[in-house]
Amino acid sequence: KNFDVMVANQVFCYFPEEDLRHFIYELKNHNPKLEIIIGISKQGFLNNILKFIAGQSDAHLGIKLSPIKEINAFKEMSMINQKSVFGMCDVYYLK
């Protein structure tokens, strides 16, 4: 199927780094003009407090990539915009 935009929120952190890089490569080969909007959790202090308040103490269980490694996997793409959401995650618009 053809698509021009992909939106993903806090899912790529569960990929092994090489798998994520391969996935991005395949996406860009499928459509070089693909636009991607991704949400990446900061996994920081506020996130950790709120996961306990929400009764989701295992919310970060199974994460394979830090936020820095996650966004670095997308370094081949151009970052158009980036916004922080309440200091808990960053949303990126990439081409």
C-alpha positions in Angstrom: 0.0 0.0 0.0 1.1 3.6 -0.6 1.2 6.1 2.1 2.7 9.6 2.5 2.6 10.1 6.3 3.3 7.7 9.2 2.4 8.6 12.8 3.8 6.6 15.7 3.7 7.3 19.4 6.2 5.8 21.9 6.6 2.5 20.0 10.1 2.6 18.5 11.7 2.4 21.9 10.8 -1.3 21.9 12.8 -2.0 18.7 16.4 -3.2 18.9 18.5 -0.4 17.4 19.5 -2.3 14.2 15.9 -3.3 13.6 14.7 0.3 13.9 17.4 1.5 11.4 16.4 -1.2 9.0 12.7 -0.4 9.3 13.4 3.3 8.6 15.5 2.3 5.6 12.7 0.2 4.3 10.2 3.0 4.8 12.3 5.5 3.0 12.9 3.1 0.1 9.1 2.5 -0.1 8.5 6.3 -0.3 11.5 8.7 -0.3 9.0 11.6 0.3 7.6 10.0 3.4 6.8 12.3 6.3 7.0 10.8 9.8 5.5 12.2 13.0 6.8 10.4 16.1 6.3 10.8 19.9 9.3 9.8 22.0 8.9 9.5 25.8 11.6 11.2 27.8 11.4 8.4 30.3 12.4 10.9 32.9 11.6 11.8 36.5 8.1 13.1 35.8 7.3 10.1 33.7 8.5 7.8 36.5 6.4 9.5 39.1 3.3 9.5 37.0 3.6 5.8 36.0 3.4 4.9 39.7 0.5 7.3 40.3 -1.3 5.7 37.4 -0.7 2.2 38.8 1.5 1.4 35.8 4.8 0.8 37.5 6.0 -1.5 34.7 5.2 1.1 32.0 8.8 1.2 30.8 9.4 -2.5 31.0 10.9 -4.0 27.8 12.3 -0.7 26.4 15.3 -1.4 24.3 16.3 2.2 23.3 16.9 5.3 25.3 15.2 8.5 23.9 18.5 9.7 22.6 19.2 6.4 20.7 15.7 6.4 19.4 15.9 9.9 17.8 19.4 9.2 16.6 18.1 6.3 14.6 16.2 8.9 12.5 19.3 11.1 11.9 19.2 10.4 8.2 16.0 12.3 8.0 15.5 16.0 8.2 13.9 17.3 11.3 11.3 19.9 10.4 9.9 20.6 13.8 10.1 19.4 17.4 7.8 20.1 20.4 7.9 19.1 24.0 4.6 17.9 25.6 4.5 18.8 29.3 8.1 17.8 29.7 7.1 14.1 29.3 7.7 13.4 25.6 8.9 15.1 22.5 7.0 15.1 19.2 9.0 15.2 16.0 8.0 16.0 12.5 10.6 14.4 10.1 11.0 14.2 6.3 
